[in-house]
Protein backbone atom coordinates (compact mmCIF):
# COMPACT_ATOMS: atom_id res chain seq x y z
CA UNK A 1 0.00 0.00 0.00
CA UNK A 2 2.86 2.40 0.73
CA UNK A 3 4.09 2.05 -2.82
CA UNK A 4 0.68 2.83 -4.32
CA UNK A 5 0.21 5.91 -2.12
CA UNK A 6 3.70 7.14 -2.99
CA UNK A 7 3.14 6.53 -6.68
CA UNK A 8 -0.29 8.17 -6.68
CA UNK A 9 0.92 11.29 -4.84
CA UNK A 10 3.86 11.65 -7.21
CA UNK A 11 1.83 11.06 -10.39
CA UNK A 12 -1.02 13.35 -9.40
CA UNK A 13 1.34 16.09 -8.22
CA UNK A 14 3.19 15.99 -11.54
CA UNK A 15 -0.04 15.88 -13.57
CA UNK A 16 -1.13 19.07 -11.80
CA UNK A 17 2.30 20.57 -12.53
CA UNK A 18 2.98 21.14 -8.84
CA UNK A 19 6.36 21.19 -7.19
CA UNK A 20 6.78 19.37 -3.90
CA UNK A 21 6.95 22.78 -2.25
CA UNK A 22 3.68 23.96 -3.83
CA UNK A 23 1.86 20.76 -2.86
CA UNK A 24 3.14 21.06 0.71
CA UNK A 25 1.87 24.65 0.83
CA UNK A 26 -1.56 23.68 -0.56
CA UNK A 27 -1.88 20.80 1.91
CA UNK A 28 -0.48 22.77 4.86
CA UNK A 29 2.16 20.11 5.53
CA UNK A 30 5.93 20.18 5.42
CA UNK A 31 7.99 19.78 2.27
CA UNK A 32 9.83 17.02 4.10
CA UNK A 33 6.59 15.07 4.59
CA UNK A 34 5.69 15.20 0.89
CA UNK A 35 9.22 14.18 -0.03
CA UNK A 36 9.14 11.25 2.42
CA UNK A 37 5.76 10.12 1.12
CA UNK A 38 6.97 10.13 -2.47
CA UNK A 39 9.99 8.06 -1.42
CA UNK A 40 7.69 5.52 0.23
CA UNK A 41 8.46 6.48 3.82
CA UNK A 42 4.93 6.57 5.23
CA UNK A 43 5.36 5.42 8.80
CA UNK A 44 3.32 7.36 11.33
CA UNK A 45 1.44 9.67 8.97
CA UNK A 46 -1.85 10.83 10.40
CA UNK A 47 -5.09 10.43 8.48
CA UNK A 48 -5.64 14.17 8.84
CA UNK A 49 -2.41 14.93 7.00
CA UNK A 50 -3.14 12.31 4.37
CA UNK A 51 -6.62 13.83 3.93
CA UNK A 52 -5.07 17.30 3.49
CA UNK A 53 -2.73 15.95 0.81
CA UNK A 54 -5.59 14.15 -0.94
CA UNK A 55 -7.66 17.34 -0.98
CA UNK A 56 -4.75 19.38 -2.32
CA UNK A 57 -4.43 16.86 -5.14
CA UNK A 58 -8.20 16.81 -5.85
CA UNK A 59 -8.40 13.22 -4.63
CA UNK A 60 -10.46 11.48 -1.97
CA UNK A 61 -8.80 9.82 0.99
CA UNK A 62 -10.31 6.53 -0.15
CA UNK A 63 -8.31 6.80 -3.42
CA UNK A 64 -5.22 5.92 -1.38
CA UNK A 65 -6.79 2.69 -0.17
CA UNK A 66 -8.14 1.13 -3.35
CA UNK A 67 -6.89 -1.94 -5.14
CA UNK A 68 -3.31 -1.16 -6.21
CA UNK A 69 -4.11 -2.09 -9.80
CA UNK A 70 -6.71 0.71 -9.88
CA UNK A 71 -4.65 3.58 -8.50
CA UNK A 72 -3.40 5.20 -11.70
CA UNK A 73 -4.50 8.82 -11.92
CA UNK A 74 -6.42 8.32 -15.16
CA UNK A 75 -8.09 5.16 -13.84
CA UNK A 76 -9.22 7.04 -10.73
CA UNK A 77 -10.54 9.92 -12.86
CA UNK A 78 -12.52 7.49 -15.02
CA UNK A 79 -13.95 5.72 -11.98
CA UNK A 80 -14.90 9.05 -10.39
CA UNK A 81 -16.56 10.16 -13.64
CA UNK A 82 -18.54 6.93 -13.89
CA UNK A 83 -19.58 7.21 -10.24
CA UNK A 84 -20.86 10.74 -10.86
CA UNK A 85 -23.32 9.57 -13.53
CA UNK A 86 -26.84 8.35 -12.88
CA UNK A 87 -26.93 4.53 -12.96
CA UNK A 88 -28.62 4.23 -16.35
CA UNK A 89 -26.23 6.69 -17.98
CA UNK A 90 -23.25 5.03 -16.25
CA UNK A 91 -24.17 1.69 -17.79
CA UNK A 92 -24.56 3.25 -21.23
CA UNK A 93 -21.17 4.97 -21.02
CA UNK A 94 -19.49 1.81 -19.67
CA UNK A 95 -21.00 -0.24 -22.48
CA UNK A 96 -19.78 2.29 -25.07
CA UNK A 97 -16.26 2.36 -23.64
CA UNK A 98 -16.11 -1.43 -23.67
CA UNK A 99 -17.27 -1.50 -27.30
CA UNK A 100 -14.50 0.97 -28.22
CA UNK A 101 -11.91 -1.12 -26.42
CA UNK A 102 -12.96 -4.25 -28.30
CA UNK A 103 -12.50 -2.63 -31.75
C-alpha positions as CSV (number, residue, x, y, z in Angstrom):
1,X,0.0,0.0,0.0
2,X,2.9,2.4,0.7
3,X,4.1,2.1,-2.8
4,X,0.7,2.8,-4.3
5,X,0.2,5.9,-2.1
6,X,3.7,7.1,-3.0
7,X,3.1,6.5,-6.7
8,X,-0.3,8.2,-6.7
9,X,0.9,11.3,-4.8
10,X,3.9,11.6,-7.2
11,X,1.8,11.1,-10.4
12,X,-1.0,13.4,-9.4
13,X,1.3,16.1,-8.2
14,X,3.2,16.0,-11.5
15,X,0.0,15.9,-13.6
16,X,-1.1,19.1,-11.8
17,X,2.3,20.6,-12.5
18,X,3.0,21.1,-8.8
19,X,6.4,21.2,-7.2
20,X,6.8,19.4,-3.9
21,X,6.9,22.8,-2.2
22,X,3.7,24.0,-3.8
23,X,1.9,20.8,-2.9
24,X,3.1,21.1,0.7
25,X,1.9,24.6,0.8
26,X,-1.6,23.7,-0.6
27,X,-1.9,20.8,1.9
28,X,-0.5,22.8,4.9
29,X,2.2,20.1,5.5
30,X,5.9,20.2,5.4
31,X,8.0,19.8,2.3
32,X,9.8,17.0,4.1
33,X,6.6,15.1,4.6
34,X,5.7,15.2,0.9
35,X,9.2,14.2,0.0
36,X,9.1,11.3,2.4
37,X,5.8,10.1,1.1
38,X,7.0,10.1,-2.5
39,X,10.0,8.1,-1.4
40,X,7.7,5.5,0.2
41,X,8.5,6.5,3.8
42,X,4.9,6.6,5.2
43,X,5.4,5.4,8.8
44,X,3.3,7.4,11.3
45,X,1.4,9.7,9.0
46,X,-1.9,10.8,10.4
47,X,-5.1,10.4,8.5
48,X,-5.6,14.2,8.8
49,X,-2.4,14.9,7.0
50,X,-3.1,12.3,4.4
51,X,-6.6,13.8,3.9
52,X,-5.1,17.3,3.5
53,X,-2.7,16.0,0.8
54,X,-5.6,14.2,-0.9
55,X,-7.7,17.3,-1.0
56,X,-4.7,19.4,-2.3
57,X,-4.4,16.9,-5.1
58,X,-8.2,16.8,-5.9
59,X,-8.4,13.2,-4.6
60,X,-10.5,11.5,-2.0
61,X,-8.8,9.8,1.0
62,X,-10.3,6.5,-0.2
63,X,-8.3,6.8,-3.4
64,X,-5.2,5.9,-1.4
65,X,-6.8,2.7,-0.2
66,X,-8.1,1.1,-3.4
67,X,-6.9,-1.9,-5.1
68,X,-3.3,-1.2,-6.2
69,X,-4.1,-2.1,-9.8
70,X,-6.7,0.7,-9.9
71,X,-4.6,3.6,-8.5
72,X,-3.4,5.2,-11.7
73,X,-4.5,8.8,-11.9
74,X,-6.4,8.3,-15.2
75,X,-8.1,5.2,-13.8
76,X,-9.2,7.0,-10.7
77,X,-10.5,9.9,-12.9
78,X,-12.5,7.5,-15.0
79,X,-13.9,5.7,-12.0
80,X,-14.9,9.1,-10.4
81,X,-16.6,10.2,-13.6
82,X,-18.5,6.9,-13.9
83,X,-19.6,7.2,-10.2
84,X,-20.9,10.7,-10.9
85,X,-23.3,9.6,-13.5
86,X,-26.8,8.3,-12.9
87,X,-26.9,4.5,-13.0
88,X,-28.6,4.2,-16.4
89,X,-26.2,6.7,-18.0
90,X,-23.2,5.0,-16.2
91,X,-24.2,1.7,-17.8
92,X,-24.6,3.3,-21.2
93,X,-21.2,5.0,-21.0
94,X,-19.5,1.8,-19.7
95,X,-21.0,-0.2,-22.5
96,X,-19.8,2.3,-25.1
97,X,-16.3,2.4,-23.6
98,X,-16.1,-1.4,-23.7
99,X,-17.3,-1.5,-27.3
100,X,-14.5,1.0,-28.2
101,X,-11.9,-1.1,-26.4
102,X,-13.0,-4.2,-28.3
103,X,-12.5,-2.6,-31.8
